Structures are given as structure tokens and as C-alpha cells.
Amino acid sequence: MAKTLGKDATCSIARALEVLGDTWTVLIIREALIAGSTRFQEFRDALGIAPNILSRRLETLVEQGIFERRAYREPGERSRYEYVLSDAGRGLNVVIAALADWSRQYRPQTDGTSPRFISTDDGTVAELAFVTEEGSRIAPARLVARRMEDALLRAS
């Protein structure tokens, strides 16, 4: 169900958008990361999404390795599935944090809400930052992005 993005298909951003390039998909991931939603009805209640759309998005997210589908059964009920974030899904917390930071800065809303990321170890609040290999922070405005081969980035 992933889209093909033509000659840009080798780009890491294009590859990510093949999976994530849909509003509902990102909001489903947000609910799983921030609210801890795992069940179909939890996603429906939180998002107001039509069941057929939610079913398709969850199926794609399972196929793409973002969620793992696990059976569960409440006493007296039929078996159902829950959708638990995989390592790849949990790794999207930086994407959700970046979107939230961008929105707070460039699309502020006085009654808006935003996620806050907190360490499970000690409760310390964490924030996104560009950091050099030596540990120095760099303001985003002072950076430029250059396309490089993934293999070269992994080797460094």
C-alpha cells in the first residue's frame, strides 16, 4: 500500500513519507506514543476517524513494521487485536517531537496542546536539539542539509 515516489524513492525522507505521508497515519502514531493507545476503539474515540480508514491505516502500519498486532480477549468477549508500537514505531517519537516544536513556533495557538517528552529513568524533561559529535548544540538556523548516501552516513 506504500506509494511510489518516482526517482526520489532512494531519498530517506521520501522513503519515510511512503509510510507516514498521510495525516491520519501520523495522528494514529501520535496517539500511540503520547496517549498509549493500542486498541482500535481507543484510536477511534481519540481521533474520530472512520472505522474503514482506521482499519486500512493500521493494516499498513503493521505491514510496514511500525506496529505489531497482538491478539487479546476480554472476559466474555470475542478475541480482538491491539496495536503495539515496534522499535521502529517508538523511534518516531523524534518525528512527533519535531512536528510539535515546529507547530508551536510557526503555527501557535493559545488553546493548543503539545506533547512533552520525559525520561522514563528520572522524569527529566527532554528537548530536541542538533548536537555535534563533540556534544555542542547548534541552532537549526545555522545548519544546511546536504544529500549523502546512506552507506556513507552509517560509516561515519
Secondary structure, DSSP 8 states (H G I E B T S, - for coil): -----GGGGGSHHHHHHHHH-SHHHHHHHHIIIII---BHHHHHHHH---HHHHHHHHHHHHHTTSEEEEEE--TTS--EEEEEE-HHHHTTHHHHHHHHHHHHHHS--TT-----EE-TTT--EE---EE-TTS-EE-GGG-------HHHHHH-
